[in-house]
Amino acid sequence: MEVLKTNINGCFEINPKLIYDRRGYFYESFNKRRFQEQTGIHVQFVQDNQSFSERGVLRGLHLQKGIYAQAKLVSVLKGKVLDVALDLRKESKTFGEVYSTILSEENKKQLFVPRGCAHGFVVLSETALFFYKCDNFYNKDSEAGVIYNDKDLAIDWQIAESELIISDKDMVLPSFKEYVSQHLEVK
Ligand SMILES: Cc1cn([C@H]2C[C@H](O)[C@@H](COP(=O)(O)OP(=O)(O)O[C@H]3O[C@H](C)C(=O)[C@H](O)[C@H]3O)O2)c(=O)[nH]c1=O
């Protein structure tokens, strides 16, 4: 597999190696030893998630905080999404950096999102089946996030605002600045 660094420390794009034969193809979608060799990260995934969404559905930007912080290895089994990571680690040299990339059934690309980063995606195909591995369990009380259309981040979601389908919960997420003052500044 090919591992590419991004502008966010510890966030990697992964291009798995497909093995073709006359029947089709095979690839190891995750190999702990190879992942650690090529990223230097020892990860212990404990939960797999899948979500199915129609075009225009935007989920995020979410993270879990504190002891329930999650690193994620995200991928698309069917369809195409624009996937986004945001570094919310106050001590990180890449704090506030945004990385976005297309994940699709065709490109098989994966994104490793480290703990402390918010994550989200918008569906660009008719539908998308999203699959991701997490290294910590879901903990509803630890959930937090930043609103998708934060003015300072100015993320280009590559889709018309009129097409977006967003949960009520995500529509009231704080701005980046509000997140910082609510969660990262010493009171
Ligand atoms: C995340 C999660 C949710 N749920 C339940 C809670 C709700 O009853 C239902 C939908 O949850 P939610 O609206 O938070 O789902 P998403 O909007 O897809 O959330 C995810 O969206 C972005 C893209 C992420 O990276 C996170 O993993 C996650 O926050 O599933 C669970 O039972 N376990 C879980 O791990």
The ligand as a Gaussian input file, in Angstrom:
#p B3LYP/6-31G(d) Opt

LIG

0 1
 C      -21.288000       7.474000      15.565000
 C      -22.244000       6.495000      16.179000
 C      -23.607000       6.720000      16.191000
 N      -24.441000       5.800000      16.755000
 C      -25.891000       6.055000      16.710000
 C      -26.339000       7.377000      17.314000
 C      -27.558000       7.735000      16.505000
 O      -28.696000       7.069000      17.022000
 C      -27.253000       7.162000      15.114000
 C      -26.712000       8.177000      14.132000
 O      -25.656000       8.856000      14.786000
 P      -25.052000      10.181000      14.166000
 O      -26.156000      11.052000      13.658000
 O      -24.079000      10.753000      15.158000
 O      -24.257000       9.586000      12.905000
 P      -23.257000      10.387000      11.969000
 O      -23.766000      11.763000      11.700000
 O      -22.965000       9.507000      10.825000
 O      -21.964000      10.517000      12.869000
 C      -20.669000      10.168000      12.388000
 O      -20.352000      11.136000      11.450000
 C      -18.999000      11.449000      11.213000
 C      -18.733000      11.315000       9.749000
 C      -17.993000      10.773000      12.022000
 O      -16.798000      10.770000      11.685000
 C      -18.357000      10.162000      13.303000
 O      -17.863000       8.845000      13.361000
 C      -19.788000      10.127000      13.603000
 O      -20.051000      11.271000      14.407000
 O      -26.266000       6.137000      15.342000
 C      -23.987000       4.634000      17.329000
 O      -24.769000       3.813000      17.839000
 N      -22.630000       4.406000      17.348000
 C      -21.747000       5.278000      16.793000
 O      -20.523000       5.001000      16.813000

